[in-house]
Amino acid sequence: MDATVRFIDAVLDPVLKGANRSFEPGTISAVVTAGEDVNALLVRVLTGLTRLQEGQVLVLGCDLGLLSRDGQDEVRRRIGIVYPDGGLISNLKVLENVTLPLLYHTGESSREIEKRAIALLDRFGCGEVLFELPGNLSASRRRRAGFARAVALEPELIVYHWREGGLDMEERELFLREAVAFHGEAPGRTTIFLTPHAGALAGAGTFPIVHLTRGQFE
Protein backbone atom coordinates (compact mmCIF):
# COMPACT_ATOMS: atom_id res chain seq x y z
CA MET A 1 0.00 0.00 0.00
CA ASP A 2 1.32 3.48 -0.90
CA ALA A 3 2.19 5.97 1.80
CA THR A 4 -0.66 8.30 2.73
CA VAL A 5 1.73 11.26 2.60
CA ARG A 6 5.16 11.24 0.98
CA PHE A 7 7.57 14.16 0.82
CA ILE A 8 10.12 13.65 -1.97
CA ASP A 9 13.09 16.06 -2.05
CA ALA A 10 10.61 18.74 -1.01
CA VAL A 11 11.84 22.32 -1.11
CA LEU A 12 9.90 25.31 0.21
CA ASP A 13 12.34 27.81 1.63
CA PRO A 14 12.92 28.21 4.53
CA VAL A 15 10.72 25.40 5.90
CA LEU A 16 11.59 22.46 3.64
CA LYS A 17 15.07 21.97 2.17
CA GLY A 18 15.07 18.75 0.19
CA ALA A 19 12.97 17.00 2.84
CA ASN A 20 12.00 13.34 2.56
CA ARG A 21 9.51 11.53 4.74
CA SER A 22 6.67 9.03 4.42
CA PHE A 23 3.60 8.74 6.65
CA GLU A 24 2.13 5.29 6.25
CA PRO A 25 -1.53 4.21 6.29
CA GLY A 26 -2.87 3.39 9.73
CA THR A 27 -0.22 5.35 11.64
CA ILE A 28 -0.35 8.23 14.09
CA SER A 29 2.62 10.62 14.03
CA ALA A 30 3.58 13.92 15.60
CA VAL A 31 5.65 16.43 13.66
CA VAL A 32 7.37 18.92 15.94
CA THR A 33 7.88 22.20 14.08
CA ALA A 34 9.38 25.60 14.77
CA GLY A 35 5.99 27.22 15.37
CA GLU A 36 2.38 27.73 14.38
CA ASP A 37 3.30 29.58 11.20
CA VAL A 38 5.14 26.46 10.01
CA ASN A 39 2.16 24.31 10.94
CA ALA A 40 -0.13 26.55 8.90
CA LEU A 41 2.20 26.40 5.91
CA LEU A 42 2.42 22.59 6.07
CA VAL A 43 -1.38 22.39 6.11
CA ARG A 44 -1.46 24.49 2.94
CA VAL A 45 1.15 22.22 1.33
CA LEU A 46 -0.78 19.08 2.25
CA THR A 47 -4.01 20.46 0.80
CA GLY A 48 -2.38 21.77 -2.38
CA LEU A 49 -2.97 25.45 -1.58
CA THR A 50 0.77 26.19 -1.52
CA ARG A 51 3.10 24.71 -4.14
CA LEU A 52 6.61 23.51 -3.47
CA GLN A 53 9.51 25.25 -5.16
CA GLU A 54 11.07 21.88 -5.96
CA GLY A 55 10.30 18.21 -5.35
CA GLN A 56 6.93 16.66 -4.61
CA VAL A 57 4.49 15.95 -1.86
CA LEU A 58 2.14 13.10 -2.67
CA VAL A 59 -1.07 13.00 -0.65
CA LEU A 60 -3.21 9.87 -0.97
CA GLY A 61 -1.10 8.97 -3.98
CA CYS A 62 -1.63 12.29 -5.77
CA ASP A 63 0.35 15.43 -6.47
CA LEU A 64 -2.44 17.97 -6.01
CA GLY A 65 -0.60 20.54 -8.09
CA LEU A 66 -0.97 18.33 -11.16
CA LEU A 67 -4.70 17.76 -10.76
CA SER A 68 -7.66 19.65 -12.16
CA ARG A 69 -9.80 21.65 -9.74
CA ASP A 70 -12.30 18.79 -9.60
CA GLY A 71 -9.46 16.36 -8.93
CA GLN A 72 -8.12 18.55 -6.14
CA ASP A 73 -11.57 18.79 -4.57
CA GLU A 74 -11.93 15.00 -4.64
CA VAL A 75 -8.62 14.50 -2.82
CA ARG A 76 -9.37 17.27 -0.31
CA ARG A 77 -12.67 15.55 0.48
CA ARG A 78 -10.59 12.67 1.83
CA ILE A 79 -8.57 14.94 4.13
CA GLY A 80 -9.74 16.38 7.45
CA ILE A 81 -8.00 19.41 8.97
CA VAL A 82 -8.60 20.35 12.60
CA TYR A 83 -7.61 23.97 13.15
CA PRO A 84 -6.66 25.45 16.54
CA ASP A 85 -9.54 27.93 16.41
CA GLY A 86 -11.97 25.41 14.91
CA GLY A 87 -11.78 26.74 11.36
CA LEU A 88 -15.52 27.40 11.36
CA ILE A 89 -17.32 29.83 9.05
CA SER A 90 -18.16 32.73 11.33
CA ASN A 91 -21.56 33.66 9.87
CA LEU A 92 -22.91 30.10 9.86
CA LYS A 93 -24.39 28.42 12.92
CA VAL A 94 -22.54 25.44 14.37
CA LEU A 95 -24.93 22.91 12.86
CA GLU A 96 -24.73 24.60 9.46
CA ASN A 97 -20.93 24.46 9.59
CA VAL A 98 -21.04 20.67 9.96
CA THR A 99 -23.81 20.03 7.44
CA LEU A 100 -22.15 22.15 4.73
CA PRO A 101 -19.45 19.64 3.63
CA LEU A 102 -22.00 16.82 3.78
CA LEU A 103 -24.43 18.72 1.56
CA TYR A 104 -21.64 19.51 -0.88
CA HIS A 105 -20.00 16.09 -1.08
CA THR A 106 -22.68 13.47 -0.43
CA GLY A 107 -25.94 12.49 -2.05
CA GLU A 108 -27.73 12.03 1.25
CA SER A 109 -31.03 13.74 1.96
CA SER A 110 -31.05 16.95 3.99
CA ARG A 111 -32.81 15.10 6.81
CA GLU A 112 -30.16 12.37 6.96
CA ILE A 113 -27.36 14.92 6.78
CA GLU A 114 -28.80 16.93 9.65
CA LYS A 115 -29.26 13.79 11.72
CA ARG A 116 -25.66 12.77 11.07
CA ALA A 117 -24.31 16.22 11.91
CA ILE A 118 -26.26 16.42 15.16
CA ALA A 119 -24.94 13.00 16.21
CA LEU A 120 -21.37 14.15 15.57
CA LEU A 121 -21.83 17.37 17.51
CA ASP A 122 -23.41 15.46 20.37
CA ARG A 123 -20.46 13.08 20.38
CA PHE A 124 -18.00 15.95 20.72
CA GLY A 125 -19.89 17.79 23.42
CA CYS A 126 -21.53 20.44 21.25
CA GLY A 127 -25.12 19.23 21.29
CA GLU A 128 -26.23 22.27 23.27
CA VAL A 129 -24.82 24.85 20.85
CA LEU A 130 -26.20 23.66 17.51
CA PHE A 131 -27.74 27.03 16.66
CA GLU A 132 -25.02 29.26 18.08
CA LEU A 133 -22.60 31.25 15.93
CA PRO A 134 -18.94 30.27 16.41
CA GLY A 135 -18.08 33.64 17.94
CA ASN A 136 -20.36 32.86 20.88
CA LEU A 137 -18.51 29.66 21.79
CA SER A 138 -15.61 29.03 24.15
CA ALA A 139 -12.25 28.14 22.58
CA SER A 140 -12.74 24.52 23.61
CA ARG A 141 -16.18 24.25 22.02
CA ARG A 142 -15.06 25.98 18.83
CA ARG A 143 -12.30 23.41 18.47
CA ARG A 144 -14.70 20.55 19.19
CA ALA A 145 -17.20 21.82 16.65
CA GLY A 146 -14.36 22.17 14.16
CA PHE A 147 -13.37 18.58 14.93
CA ALA A 148 -16.91 17.45 14.10
CA ARG A 149 -16.81 19.37 10.82
CA ALA A 150 -13.39 17.96 9.89
CA VAL A 151 -14.40 14.33 10.43
CA ALA A 152 -17.92 14.53 8.99
CA LEU A 153 -16.79 12.96 5.69
CA GLU A 154 -14.82 10.16 7.40
CA PRO A 155 -11.41 11.31 6.09
CA GLU A 156 -8.61 8.89 5.31
CA LEU A 157 -6.04 11.48 6.43
CA ILE A 158 -6.63 13.76 9.38
CA VAL A 159 -4.21 16.53 10.27
CA TYR A 160 -4.31 18.42 13.55
CA HIS A 161 -2.85 21.93 13.47
CA TRP A 162 -2.33 21.59 17.19
CA ARG A 163 -2.25 24.38 19.74
CA GLU A 164 -2.28 23.68 23.45
CA GLY A 165 -3.64 27.11 24.37
CA GLY A 166 -7.34 27.53 24.98
CA LEU A 167 -7.74 24.15 26.66
CA ASP A 168 -7.18 23.24 30.27
CA MET A 169 -5.47 19.93 31.03
CA GLU A 170 -8.69 17.95 31.32
CA GLU A 171 -10.09 19.38 28.06
CA ARG A 172 -6.80 18.70 26.25
CA GLU A 173 -6.60 15.08 27.41
CA LEU A 174 -10.24 14.45 26.52
CA PHE A 175 -9.78 15.96 23.06
CA LEU A 176 -6.67 13.86 22.43
CA ARG A 177 -8.43 10.68 23.55
CA GLU A 178 -11.24 11.44 21.10
CA ALA A 179 -8.69 12.07 18.32
CA VAL A 180 -7.02 8.71 18.96
CA ALA A 181 -10.40 6.97 19.16
CA PHE A 182 -11.47 8.46 15.82
CA HIS A 183 -8.19 7.36 14.27
CA GLY A 184 -8.90 3.77 15.24
CA GLU A 185 -12.39 3.66 13.75
CA ALA A 186 -11.24 3.11 10.16
CA PRO A 187 -8.48 0.70 9.07
CA GLY A 188 -5.72 2.55 7.29
CA ARG A 189 -6.66 6.01 8.55
CA THR A 190 -3.58 8.20 8.98
CA THR A 191 -3.28 10.87 11.66
CA ILE A 192 -0.66 13.62 11.80
CA PHE A 193 -0.31 16.13 14.64
CA LEU A 194 1.60 19.31 13.77
CA THR A 195 2.82 20.94 16.97
CA PRO A 196 5.60 23.24 18.18
CA HIS A 197 5.79 21.30 21.46
CA ALA A 198 5.76 17.50 21.74
CA GLY A 199 4.71 17.86 25.39
CA ALA A 200 1.42 19.36 24.24
CA LEU A 201 0.38 15.85 23.13
CA ALA A 202 0.88 14.25 26.54
CA GLY A 203 -2.02 11.91 27.15
CA ALA A 204 -2.48 10.95 23.51
CA GLY A 205 -0.48 7.73 23.83
CA THR A 206 2.81 6.59 22.37
CA PHE A 207 3.58 7.13 18.70
CA PRO A 208 6.50 8.30 16.55
CA ILE A 209 7.67 11.88 17.00
CA VAL A 210 9.35 13.48 13.97
CA HIS A 211 11.23 16.78 14.23
CA LEU A 212 11.22 19.19 11.30
CA THR A 213 14.59 20.81 11.87
CA ARG A 214 16.68 22.88 9.47
CA GLY A 215 14.32 21.93 6.68
CA GLN A 216 14.60 18.17 7.22
CA PHE A 217 12.43 15.55 8.90
CA GLU A 218 14.52 13.87 11.60
Secondary structure, 3 states (H helix, E strand, C coil): CCCCEEEEEEEECCCEEEEEEEECCCCEEEEECCCHHHHHHHHHHHCCCCCCCEEEEEECCECHHHCCHHHHHHHHCCEEEECCCCCCCCCCCHHHHHHHHHHHHCCCCHHHHHHHHHHHHHHCCCCCCCCCCHHHCCHHHHHHHHHHHHHCCCCCEEEEECCCCCCCHHHHHHHHHHHHHHHCCCCCCEEEEEECCHHHHCCCCCCCEEEEECCEEC
